[in-house]
Structure formats: C-alpha cells, structure tokens
C-alpha cells in the first residue's frame, strides 16, 4: 500500500447535537492520480477534506496523507499538501505576481526564491502575460488558476481541491480543468470534491460517491456507469399512434423489455451490440413505415448513477 497518497480507514466525525458527518468513511487514492469525491450537499465531502488537511480532528478511525498520520504527524502532513478551498483566497488589490510572492514569503521562502517561484508558477498556469495586473481584474477562471498556483508554492505531493469551479462560467471551468489535468500529468495527486457530474467525469481517474458520511460506491467513471446496465437504444417516434407498434417491433428485434414514455414519444431498450442493434432498428422501423424524429445509442450517464446511488437522502452537515 506504499503507493497510496491518501488512505482513510473507518473515519468518523460527529458535530454538536450528535449529528454524524462521517460514518466510517474509507478512501484509498493512488499517488499521481486525480480522485473525485462526489456527493450531494451535506454528504461529508468538505468534512473529509478538512480532516485530511489536518484542519479538523477526526473522532474515530485513522487517515494518512503522503505517508503521514493526520493526527500524530499533522505538521509533516501540512508540509506535503496544498489546499484550494471553495472561495478565492487571493488579494484582489495585488497583482498575480505579488500574490504568489506573498504566499511564498508566508512559506518562509527567501525573497529571491519567492520571486523565482512566482515567475515559474505564472508561466505554468498560463498567467505570465497578466502577472502584473491586479488580481481583481482577472476573470473567474484566471483567479481560480491563480488560486491553484498559490496552492502549488511548495510543490505539494497532494493537492486538495474543494469544489474549485463553483460559480464559474463554462469557459472558466474549462480553464481550471485544463490546469488540474496538467498538474496530474506532472505527478501531483489531486483529491477533488465536486457537485458537477461533468467535472468528475472529465477529470477523475476514479470516483468515490459519498452519501450519509460514507462511501457508497467507488470506481472509474465507466465502471460506475456500468452499474446501471448496458447501453440503451433510444427511439423517439414522430406519431404518438406508432408508439405501441414501434415498441413491439423493438421487442421482437432485441428480445428485451422496452420502456415507453407516451408524453415524450420515447422508447428505450437495452443495446448490448451497439452498432448492430442501431442498424437493424433503423432498417426495421423504416420497413414498417414508422417515422422517427430521433434514434441513437445512449450510455448511462454519471448523473443517473449519482441519482440512483444517493436517492431518498436527508440533509446533513457538509
């Protein structure tokens, strides 16, 4: 297990009033990967990150980050990690360069080394052309990239990102995604909490779905999607009167149960043989004179996995 950058075993945390935030959470993150923590509001994601970053004491279980126990060797953990929270931590009156130099000095780097490190990070995160502008003039995506750069001042082995793209527009989100992937490509381990399903799908090598303070599922995005079954053939007929006939045709074609939604005129059927089923369905529907508005093979989405795994929950502290 020496290649694990983060390991948590049976971690528990209770808040005042007896509310349980983490209820025996287990987590294993291989070094050099991006690992997503996915869950609803109050599932325990932020509590988990705070414990791993030594900002919050656990009440039970144990956890290690970069080979150090978060309780017994908290100082060593802090020297090996970076943390980027949900809200930008930069001073908007200072330039990007001045912000990074300030953070470097707070880490006790000598002035010359702080200037050199700031320049390195501005270039690494694509901010070299705007490094002398006030951070307040940056776009949302640029500010978050500056936040990421600040989190990398000491070249941490593990970087915690707590919902880093909250409030960003699609362009800003894409900028942050590119920066995170670039970090992972250089060997930094990234633990990412997010509520954005697309973000987890795009960035994470593996995902742990958290609900009610514990991991309820874990795997690659594709592995999690496969839990909901095979790909499906979706057909939308043009005429509602053709819905029953089309359903019977698809059942005879595949031998599988067909679902039908009269309101949307949509039919769905499992499609293990993607190309063959699609081709045969197009031909059969055309031969039967059934006009369709849309026909396609669709994979289960991470949204569907998320809703399936976290259904019927109640709110808990973050």
C-alpha positions as CSV (number, residue, x, y, z in Angstrom):
1,X,0.0,0.0,0.0
2,X,3.1,2.3,-0.1
3,X,1.8,3.8,-3.4
4,X,-1.2,5.3,-1.8
5,X,-1.1,9.1,-1.4
6,X,-4.2,9.2,0.7
7,X,-5.7,6.5,2.9
8,X,-8.6,6.7,5.2
9,X,-10.0,3.8,7.2
10,X,-13.2,4.0,9.2
11,X,-13.0,7.7,9.6
12,X,-15.8,9.2,11.8
13,X,-16.8,12.7,12.7
14,X,-19.7,14.0,14.8
15,X,-20.7,17.6,15.3
16,X,-22.5,19.2,18.2
17,X,-26.0,17.9,18.7
18,X,-25.0,14.4,17.9
19,X,-25.1,14.8,14.1
20,X,-22.9,12.4,12.3
21,X,-20.9,13.9,9.4
22,X,-18.7,11.0,8.6
23,X,-19.8,7.5,9.5
24,X,-16.9,5.1,8.9
25,X,-15.5,6.5,5.6
26,X,-12.9,4.5,3.8
27,X,-10.8,6.0,1.0
28,X,-7.7,4.9,-1.0
29,X,-6.1,7.3,-3.5
30,X,-3.1,6.1,-5.6
31,X,-0.3,8.5,-6.0
32,X,-0.2,10.6,-9.1
33,X,-4.0,10.3,-9.9
34,X,-7.0,12.6,-9.8
35,X,-9.6,11.2,-7.4
36,X,-13.1,12.7,-7.2
37,X,-15.3,12.9,-4.2
38,X,-18.8,13.2,-5.5
39,X,-21.9,13.6,-3.4
40,X,-24.9,15.8,-2.5
41,X,-24.7,18.9,-0.3
42,X,-24.1,17.7,3.3
43,X,-22.8,14.3,2.2
44,X,-19.5,14.8,4.1
45,X,-17.1,15.8,1.2
46,X,-15.8,19.0,2.8
47,X,-15.5,17.4,6.3
48,X,-13.4,14.7,4.7
49,X,-11.1,17.2,3.1
50,X,-10.7,19.2,6.3
51,X,-9.8,16.1,8.2
52,X,-7.2,15.0,5.6
53,X,-5.8,18.5,5.5
54,X,-5.4,18.5,9.4
55,X,-7.9,21.4,9.7
56,X,-10.4,19.3,11.7
57,X,-9.8,16.4,14.1
58,X,-11.4,13.1,13.4
59,X,-13.4,11.3,16.1
60,X,-12.6,7.7,15.1
61,X,-10.7,5.7,12.5
62,X,-7.4,6.7,11.0
63,X,-6.1,8.6,8.0
64,X,-2.7,9.1,6.3
65,X,-1.7,11.6,3.7
66,X,1.6,11.3,1.9
67,X,2.6,8.5,4.3
68,X,2.0,10.5,7.5
69,X,-0.8,10.0,10.0
70,X,-3.0,13.1,10.0
71,X,-3.4,13.0,13.8
72,X,0.0,12.0,15.1
73,X,2.1,13.7,12.4
74,X,0.0,16.7,11.4
75,X,3.0,19.0,10.8
76,X,4.6,16.6,8.4
77,X,1.2,16.3,6.5
78,X,0.9,20.1,6.2
79,X,4.4,20.3,4.6
80,X,3.3,17.8,1.9
81,X,-0.1,19.2,0.9
82,X,-1.7,22.1,-0.8
83,X,-5.3,23.2,-0.3
84,X,-7.6,25.2,-2.6
85,X,-10.9,26.0,-1.0
86,X,-14.3,26.9,-2.5
87,X,-13.7,30.6,-2.4
88,X,-10.8,32.5,-4.0
89,X,-8.1,33.3,-1.4
90,X,-6.2,35.9,-3.4
91,X,-5.8,39.6,-2.6
92,X,-7.6,41.4,-5.5
93,X,-5.6,44.6,-4.9
94,X,-2.3,42.9,-5.5
95,X,-1.1,41.7,-8.9
96,X,-1.0,38.0,-9.6
97,X,2.8,38.0,-9.2
98,X,2.6,39.9,-5.9
99,X,0.0,37.4,-4.6
100,X,2.3,34.5,-5.4
101,X,5.3,36.2,-3.9
102,X,3.3,37.0,-0.8
103,X,2.3,33.3,-0.4
104,X,5.8,32.2,-1.0
105,X,7.1,34.5,1.7
106,X,4.5,33.2,4.1
107,X,6.0,29.8,3.5
108,X,9.4,31.4,4.5
109,X,11.0,31.3,1.1
110,X,13.8,33.9,0.7
111,X,12.8,36.9,-1.3
112,X,14.8,35.9,-4.4
113,X,13.5,32.4,-4.3
114,X,9.9,33.7,-3.8
115,X,10.2,35.9,-7.0
116,X,11.6,33.0,-9.0
117,X,8.9,30.6,-7.8
118,X,6.2,33.2,-8.6
119,X,7.5,33.5,-12.1
120,X,7.6,29.8,-12.6
121,X,4.0,29.4,-11.5
122,X,2.7,32.2,-13.6
123,X,4.1,30.5,-16.6
124,X,3.0,27.1,-15.6
125,X,-0.6,28.2,-15.2
126,X,-0.7,30.4,-18.3
127,X,-0.8,33.7,-16.4
128,X,2.6,35.1,-17.4
129,X,1.1,37.8,-19.6
130,X,-1.2,39.1,-16.9
131,X,1.0,38.6,-13.9
132,X,1.5,42.3,-13.3
133,X,-2.2,43.1,-13.5
134,X,-4.3,43.4,-10.3
135,X,-6.0,40.1,-9.4
136,X,-9.3,42.0,-9.2
137,X,-9.1,42.5,-13.0
138,X,-8.8,38.7,-13.6
139,X,-11.7,36.6,-14.9
140,X,-13.2,34.0,-12.6
141,X,-11.2,31.2,-14.3
142,X,-8.0,33.2,-14.1
143,X,-8.5,33.9,-10.4
144,X,-9.0,30.2,-9.8
145,X,-5.9,29.3,-11.7
146,X,-4.1,31.8,-9.5
147,X,-5.5,30.0,-6.5
148,X,-4.2,26.8,-7.9
149,X,-0.8,28.3,-8.4
150,X,-0.8,29.6,-4.8
151,X,-1.6,26.0,-3.7
152,X,1.4,24.8,-5.5
153,X,4.0,27.1,-4.0
154,X,5.7,24.3,-2.1
155,X,5.3,21.7,-4.8
156,X,3.0,19.5,-2.6
157,X,2.7,15.8,-3.1
158,X,-1.1,16.0,-2.6
159,X,-3.4,18.9,-3.6
160,X,-6.9,19.1,-2.2
161,X,-9.4,21.0,-4.3
162,X,-12.7,21.6,-2.6
163,X,-15.3,22.4,-5.3
164,X,-12.8,24.6,-7.3
165,X,-15.1,25.6,-10.1
166,X,-18.1,26.7,-8.1
167,X,-19.7,29.8,-9.6
168,X,-17.5,29.8,-12.8
169,X,-18.9,30.0,-16.3
170,X,-18.2,27.2,-18.8
171,X,-15.0,29.0,-20.1
172,X,-13.6,29.5,-16.6
173,X,-14.4,25.9,-15.7
174,X,-12.6,24.6,-18.8
175,X,-9.6,26.7,-17.9
176,X,-9.4,25.2,-14.4
177,X,-10.0,21.6,-15.7
178,X,-7.0,22.0,-18.1
179,X,-4.8,23.3,-15.2
180,X,-5.9,20.4,-12.9
181,X,-5.1,17.8,-15.6
182,X,-1.7,19.4,-16.2
183,X,-1.0,19.1,-12.5
184,X,-1.8,15.4,-12.6
185,X,0.3,14.8,-15.6
186,X,3.3,16.1,-13.6
187,X,2.7,13.5,-10.8
188,X,0.8,15.6,-8.3
189,X,-2.0,13.6,-6.6
190,X,-5.3,15.6,-6.7
191,X,-8.3,14.9,-4.4
192,X,-11.2,16.8,-5.9
193,X,-14.6,17.4,-4.3
194,X,-17.3,18.5,-6.7
195,X,-21.1,18.5,-7.2
196,X,-20.6,18.8,-11.0
197,X,-21.1,15.5,-12.6
198,X,-19.4,16.5,-15.8
199,X,-16.4,17.7,-13.8
200,X,-15.9,14.4,-12.1
201,X,-16.4,12.6,-15.4
202,X,-13.8,14.7,-17.2
203,X,-11.1,15.0,-14.5
204,X,-11.2,12.0,-12.2
205,X,-9.3,8.7,-12.8
206,X,-11.5,7.2,-10.1
207,X,-14.5,8.5,-8.2
208,X,-15.8,7.8,-4.7
209,X,-19.5,8.6,-4.3
210,X,-20.2,9.8,-0.7
211,X,-23.6,9.8,0.9
212,X,-24.6,9.9,4.6
213,X,-20.9,10.2,5.6
214,X,-19.6,7.1,3.9
215,X,-18.5,5.9,0.5
216,X,-21.5,4.1,-1.2
217,X,-19.7,3.4,-4.5
218,X,-16.2,3.7,-6.0
219,X,-14.6,3.1,-9.4
220,X,-13.7,4.7,-12.7
221,X,-16.4,6.8,-14.3
222,X,-17.0,4.0,-16.8
223,X,-17.3,1.4,-14.0
224,X,-19.8,3.4,-12.2
225,X,-21.9,3.9,-15.3
226,X,-21.9,0.2,-16.0
227,X,-23.6,-0.4,-12.7
228,X,-26.8,0.9,-14.3
229,X,-26.6,-1.7,-17.0
230,X,-25.8,-1.8,-20.7
231,X,-26.1,0.9,-23.3
232,X,-29.6,1.7,-24.5
233,X,-31.2,2.3,-27.8
234,X,-33.4,5.4,-27.6
235,X,-36.1,6.0,-30.2
236,X,-38.4,9.0,-30.5
237,X,-41.3,8.3,-32.9
238,X,-42.9,11.1,-34.8
239,X,-46.5,10.0,-34.5
240,X,-47.8,9.0,-31.0
241,X,-50.0,6.5,-32.6
242,X,-46.9,4.5,-33.7
243,X,-45.6,4.1,-30.1
244,X,-47.2,0.6,-29.5
245,X,-46.2,-0.8,-32.9
246,X,-42.6,0.5,-32.5
247,X,-42.4,-1.0,-29.0
248,X,-43.5,-4.4,-30.3
249,X,-41.0,-4.2,-33.2
250,X,-38.1,-3.4,-30.9
251,X,-39.0,-6.2,-28.5
252,X,-39.1,-8.7,-31.3
253,X,-35.8,-7.3,-32.6
254,X,-33.9,-7.5,-29.3
255,X,-35.9,-9.9,-27.1
256,X,-35.5,-7.3,-24.3
257,X,-38.0,-5.3,-22.3
258,X,-38.9,-2.0,-23.9
259,X,-39.7,1.1,-21.9
260,X,-42.2,3.6,-23.3
261,X,-43.0,7.2,-22.4
262,X,-46.2,8.4,-24.1
263,X,-45.6,12.1,-23.2
264,X,-42.2,12.2,-25.0
265,X,-43.0,9.5,-27.6
266,X,-39.7,7.9,-26.5
267,X,-38.8,4.2,-26.4
268,X,-35.8,2.6,-24.7
269,X,-34.3,-0.9,-24.9
270,X,-31.0,-2.4,-23.8
271,X,-28.5,-2.5,-26.6
272,X,-25.5,-4.8,-25.8
273,X,-24.5,-4.9,-29.5
274,X,-24.4,-1.2,-30.1
275,X,-23.9,-0.9,-33.9
276,X,-25.8,-4.0,-34.9
277,X,-28.9,-3.0,-32.9
278,X,-28.9,0.5,-34.2
279,X,-28.5,-0.6,-37.8
280,X,-31.2,-3.2,-37.5
281,X,-33.6,-0.9,-35.8
282,X,-33.3,1.8,-38.4
283,X,-34.0,-0.7,-41.2
284,X,-36.9,-2.4,-39.4
285,X,-38.6,0.9,-38.4
286,X,-38.2,2.2,-42.0
287,X,-39.6,-1.1,-43.4
288,X,-42.6,-0.8,-41.1
289,X,-43.3,2.7,-42.2
290,X,-42.7,4.1,-38.7
291,X,-41.3,7.6,-38.9
292,X,-38.8,8.6,-36.1
293,X,-37.6,12.0,-35.0
294,X,-34.5,10.7,-33.3
295,X,-32.7,7.4,-32.8
296,X,-29.4,6.9,-31.0
297,X,-27.4,4.7,-28.7
298,X,-27.1,6.2,-25.3
299,X,-24.8,5.2,-22.4
300,X,-25.9,5.6,-18.8
301,X,-24.7,9.0,-17.5
302,X,-22.9,9.8,-14.3
303,X,-25.9,12.0,-13.4
304,X,-28.1,8.8,-13.5
305,X,-25.5,6.9,-11.4
306,X,-25.4,9.8,-8.9
307,X,-29.2,10.0,-8.6
308,X,-29.5,6.2,-8.3
309,X,-26.9,6.0,-5.5
310,X,-28.0,9.0,-3.5
311,X,-31.8,8.7,-3.7
312,X,-34.0,9.3,-0.7
313,X,-31.4,11.0,1.5
314,X,-31.8,13.7,4.1
315,X,-29.5,16.8,4.5
316,X,-26.5,16.5,6.8
317,X,-23.6,18.9,7.6
318,X,-21.0,19.3,4.8
